[in-house]
Amino acid sequence: MSEFLFVVIPYLCLATFVVGHLWRYRYDKFGWTTRSSQLYENRLLRIGSPLFHFGMLGVVGGHIVGLLVPQSWTDAVGVSPHTYHLVAVTGGLLAGVMTVAGLAILVYRRRTVGPVFSATTAMDKVMYAFLTVVIVLGMWNTIAGSILTIGGEYNYREGVSVWYRSFLAFHPDASLLANAPLGFQLHALVAFGLFALWPFTRLVHVFSAPVGYLTRPYIVYRSRDNAHLGSHRPRRGWDRAN
């Protein structure tokens, strides 16, 4: 069962993540968008969106460091486990609170503002549900495992992080995650479920960047109203720009 839960399912979700994005980009470029609802409501969006997105940047950054950087590396540069733990918990809680607050505002806005709710699809609702569960489980693991130490403090850098790196190297050790607390197991499984849903939701906008704007030529707008052409006789075509 552990092989199925912590090897087969994650790889299926990862394959869906990659193939789904390729399919979406190939056959649904027009739908590759956030489907912005800013025109319907802006006050709550201006508060919730920055909170959520900046919080998520902190959450993702913390996961990258915590999962991909081995403990031996931080020990080698003189960062003690206590110092690392203190920085990780403080930064993780701050980023988590920002993310939860921003998500709560965005969900409240989407549910209570009529036009925004009308523009919400079934996949949006599923995506918000998975995203909420992932974030809540992550916060619970931080609070229960690091602050309240319910069931004893768990060093994820010697278990979950090693499993994740072995998973990316295509020789996963399922026992590492099977021996982790239930909260970490659920967090990983729901997160992989979110990755499987990712290509079919508005989350695809994460991989969009307006790089073309850096090299795109200026767009010059000129009036063709004869009243603004002065006393000279109008002619066919555009006037030369000064």
NORQUI-V601225 format. One record per pair of residues at least 6 apart in sequence whose ideal C-beta (glycine too) atoms are under 7 Angstrom apart, sorted by the first residue. I is the first residue (numbers start at 1). J is the second residue. D is the distance in whole Angstrom. If there is no record, write none. Layout:
# NORQUI-V601225
i = <I & I>
j = <J & J>
d = <D & D>
This chain:
# NORQUI-V601225
i = <2 & 2 & 2 & 3 & 5 & 6 & 6 & 6 & 7 & 7 & 9 & 9 & 10 & 10 & 13 & 13 & 13 & 13 & 14 & 16 & 17 & 17 & 17 & 17 & 20 & 20 & 21 & 21 & 24 & 24 & 24 & 25 & 32 & 32 & 33 & 34 & 34 & 35 & 35 & 37 & 37 & 38 & 40 & 40 & 40 & 41 & 41 & 41 & 44 & 44 & 45 & 47 & 48 & 48 & 48 & 48 & 49 & 49 & 51 & 51 & 51 & 51 & 52 & 52 & 52 & 52 & 54 & 55 & 55 & 55 & 55 & 56 & 58 & 58 & 58 & 59 & 59 & 59 & 62 & 62 & 62 & 62 & 66 & 66 & 66 & 66 & 67 & 67 & 68 & 71 & 71 & 74 & 85 & 89 & 89 & 89 & 92 & 93 & 96 & 96 & 96 & 99 & 100 & 100 & 103 & 103 & 103 & 107 & 109 & 110 & 110 & 110 & 111 & 123 & 123 & 124 & 124 & 126 & 127 & 127 & 127 & 130 & 130 & 130 & 130 & 131 & 133 & 134 & 134 & 134 & 134 & 137 & 137 & 137 & 137 & 138 & 140 & 141 & 141 & 141 & 144 & 144 & 145 & 145 & 145 & 146 & 151 & 154 & 154 & 156 & 159 & 159 & 159 & 160 & 160 & 160 & 162 & 163 & 163 & 163 & 163 & 166 & 166 & 177 & 177 & 220 & 222 & 222 & 226>
j = <174 & 175 & 178 & 174 & 189 & 174 & 177 & 178 & 172 & 174 & 189 & 192 & 167 & 192 & 192 & 193 & 195 & 196 & 195 & 196 & 195 & 196 & 198 & 199 & 199 & 200 & 199 & 204 & 32 & 199 & 204 & 32 & 204 & 208 & 205 & 202 & 205 & 119 & 202 & 116 & 119 & 45 & 113 & 115 & 116 & 109 & 113 & 116 & 105 & 109 & 109 & 105 & 102 & 105 & 106 & 109 & 102 & 106 & 98 & 101 & 102 & 105 & 99 & 102 & 103 & 106 & 98 & 95 & 98 & 99 & 102 & 99 & 91 & 94 & 95 & 95 & 96 & 99 & 88 & 91 & 92 & 95 & 88 & 156 & 157 & 161 & 161 & 164 & 165 & 157 & 158 & 84 & 146 & 142 & 146 & 147 & 142 & 142 & 138 & 139 & 142 & 135 & 135 & 139 & 131 & 132 & 135 & 128 & 116 & 116 & 117 & 120 & 117 & 200 & 201 & 201 & 202 & 197 & 197 & 201 & 203 & 190 & 193 & 194 & 197 & 194 & 190 & 187 & 190 & 191 & 194 & 183 & 186 & 187 & 190 & 187 & 183 & 183 & 184 & 187 & 150 & 183 & 153 & 154 & 181 & 153 & 181 & 180 & 181 & 184 & 176 & 179 & 180 & 177 & 180 & 184 & 176 & 172 & 173 & 176 & 177 & 172 & 173 & 185 & 188 & 241 & 238 & 239 & 234>
d = <4 & 7 & 4 & 5 & 7 & 4 & 4 & 6 & 5 & 5 & 7 & 6 & 6 & 5 & 4 & 6 & 5 & 4 & 7 & 4 & 5 & 6 & 6 & 6 & 3 & 6 & 5 & 7 & 7 & 5 & 6 & 7 & 5 & 7 & 6 & 5 & 4 & 7 & 6 & 5 & 6 & 6 & 6 & 4 & 5 & 6 & 5 & 6 & 6 & 4 & 7 & 6 & 5 & 3 & 4 & 6 & 7 & 7 & 5 & 5 & 3 & 7 & 6 & 3 & 5 & 6 & 6 & 5 & 3 & 3 & 6 & 6 & 6 & 7 & 3 & 5 & 7 & 6 & 7 & 6 & 5 & 6 & 6 & 7 & 7 & 6 & 5 & 5 & 7 & 5 & 7 & 6 & 7 & 6 & 5 & 7 & 5 & 6 & 7 & 5 & 7 & 6 & 6 & 7 & 7 & 6 & 7 & 6 & 6 & 5 & 6 & 6 & 6 & 6 & 5 & 7 & 7 & 6 & 6 & 4 & 7 & 6 & 6 & 4 & 6 & 6 & 5 & 7 & 5 & 5 & 6 & 6 & 6 & 4 & 6 & 6 & 6 & 5 & 6 & 6 & 4 & 7 & 6 & 5 & 7 & 7 & 6 & 7 & 5 & 6 & 5 & 6 & 5 & 6 & 5 & 5 & 5 & 6 & 6 & 4 & 5 & 5 & 5 & 6 & 6 & 6 & 6 & 7 & 5>
